[in-house]
Amino acid sequence: MIRPDLSLPIPERIEAAHFIGIGGSGMSGLARMFLQRGIRVSGSDRADSDALRELAELGATVHVGHDAANLADDVDTVVHTGAIWPENPEFLLAKERGLHVIHRSQALYWLIGGRRLVSVAGAHGKTTSTGMIVTALRDLGDDPTFVNGGVIAQLGASSGIGADDLFVIEADESDGTFLLYETSIALITNIDADHLDHYGTADAFDDAFARFADGAREAVVISADDRGARRVRERISHDTVVTFGESADADVRLVDIRTDGPVAFAVEYAGERVDARLPIPGAHNAINATGAVAVLLSLGWRLESAVRAVEGFSGTVRRFELHGVERGVSVFDDYAHHPTEVAAALSAARTVVGDGRIIALHQPHTYSRTQAMYREFAEVLETLADHTVVLDVYGAREDPVPGVTGALVSEAFADQDRVHFVADWQAAADHTAAVARDGDFIITLGCGNVHLIIPQVLQALAGDTDAAAGE
């Protein structure tokens, strides 16, 4: 992978930009915004996707596969992610030509351009919280520009240019680039040590969040419940810190959560109480909503208005997203790729599955995370799912590590009858369908490409289950 060099100059003017890895959720959103700004856009990715086709329809020149020939003569700026290899031919040619070569975070910085910025950071819940803030602001009559890490369901986009001065982003802590932005209001959803391949130690990870918070120009909004957030809170010296959560000492307090269906709860602030109900399940979403309300309060909105606006959020793509129902079995997809996120997704599913069972179809993400956390994944999956099918590791930017496969997760289960490691996708789809029965939920879990197995699962559910069971 290429670590971002944030010391490189960011061009004042961009006329033609080329995106290496344009199909990713974050990169495609940035490319769309560049197009909306009237900038010529080209890009490449290793595989075709809906994102590439949508960008082509908007006027971008897109290529499947990486090749130096993809870099047109008129390109003045190349945007890349940390996931590309240093030997990428487009990256090497851009360097040879002396073009501006910038990380995606620097491209986002260029787009922000000094606007009043709300940055949402944290180990979990960033995409949902960002989506809640954006949709709430639009409901309240504002028109913010935004860049999210996932598609906001009711907007059908992960990014958009608004008419107001306000800009809302999901800020990526994985490589430290969230420290680049000139944030006005910082939201920290929680802190769970991850990405130690970049930070080295949990202490360095905490320190980065403290610097992110203290860099906020106006206010810091941070969880009062999360153990990591409370630890970082002690390091923050900012004058304006607003806490949220269920803790008795929270400034914006979440109370009376009910999870028997779409989550219901109440928010208390400054002696006022407002009841709320979301169209999406899970206690974790009530927590995310309370954090979003706290941000809106910091922006000057009243509690009643803020809560009512957040209530309208209907979810983001790849967050407990229903893809189909076959044979009475509902097939969902969720982006969860950390044990805490998997626990939240499965707990939310448990509140609405009724008498049905939960079958997890888990794709471990990156060799380093799998090696470090396979026991935690196994514990969460065995505790909260009725049956688990484990696929092989999605390596993303990493080289394979000998001995690190999905089998590490499955072998850590205490009850081997409740888990199967199946590396072949068709065999995994057939096995999952054979296990499932009327009323069950199947949930794919992972931030790699596990969602692409869903058509195979639905087809297997619709097919001959006896044949599937005999595979």
Secondary structure, 3 states (H helix, E strand, C coil): CCCCCCCCCCCCCCCEEEEECCCCHHHHHHHHHHHHCCCEEEEEECCCCHHHHHHHHCCCEEEECCCHHHCCCCCCEEEECCCCCCCCHHHHHHHHHCCEEEEHHHHHHHHHCCCEEEEEECCCCHHHHHHHHHHHHHHCCCCCEEEEEEEECCCCEEEECCCCCEEEEECCCCCCHHHCCCCCEEEECCCCCCCHHHHCCHHHHHHHHHHHHHCCCCEEEEECCCHHHHHHHCCCCCCCEEEEECCCCCCEEEEEEECCCCCEEEEEECCEEEEEECCCCCHHHHHHHHHHHHHHHHCCCCHHHHHHHHCCCCCECCCCEEEEEECCEEEEEECCCCHHHHHHHHHHHHHHCCCCCEEEEECCECHHHHHHHHHHHHHHHHHHCCEEEECCCECCCCCCCCCCCCHHHHHCCCCHHHEEECCCHHHHHHHHHHHCCCCCEEEEECCCCHHHHHHHHHHHHHCCHHHHHCC
